Amino acid sequence: MNAESSHPEPSSYASTSLLERGVTHRHREVLDAALELLAEQGYAGASLRLLASRVGMKQPSLYHYFASKEQLIEQIVALYGEELFAAAAQGGVACTRLADIPARIVDGVRRVYELPRYALFFRMLFTISRSHPRFGLAMREAIVGQGERAIDGFIAPFVARGEIAEEPARMAVRLLSGAAVQHMLEELVLYDERVLGPATDRYLAFIADAGRRLLADLAARP
């Protein structure tokens, strides 16, 4: 994909949620194809010409959906990042006990990484994150920013009731979610892709159990 574009970039484009605006079926096809191309070829190796060929469009028509290569990547990061956390929360109910949080977190992490295309998404993140300064910022907001807000949502009721202090609770939940994410990255993204089996079940269960014990210990402290 050539970075050059004569098309002006609307400065407010990335500030509005793609999910909120709605993504047409054709727009989604373009983003999905671009994700695959970037995961395969990397930032430098992919091209708008190849993308247009994959989706059966003329290259200039792609600018109907994005104004530059950089904006295309930001759209992919924003859309998949939003869907990632929506999928993690899907089907869950609010935790009524502090001890419920670890299992919810671990189950949500596994649900996300088993979704089609999400291994590609994370491979793309690793491939292009340092290609341009704006990508790192977009990814930090899409992954870290949303993750921290999700964690705060989990612990807020228990902090408000005085069951646990805010800072240690936040660090503990981030610790256990990070452990689950690291395992799924190792199994499905970074190295040879594997079929998840009993070893993963046992390890994720161990993380959840360790998380329950850690939260209980923190809650017992004055």
Buried (B, 14 or more C-beta within 10 A) or exposed (E): BEEEBEEEBEEEBBEEEBEEEEBEEEBEBBBBBBBBBBBBBBBEEBBBEBBBBBBEBEBEEBBEBBBBBBBBBBBBBBBBBBBBBEBBBEEEEEBEEBBBBBBBBBBBBBBBBEBEBBBBBBBBBBBBBEBBEEBBBBBEBBBEEBBEEBBBEBBEEBBEEEBBBEEBBBEBBBEBBBBBBEBBBEBBBBEEEEEBEEEBEEBBEEBBBBBBEBBEEBBEEE
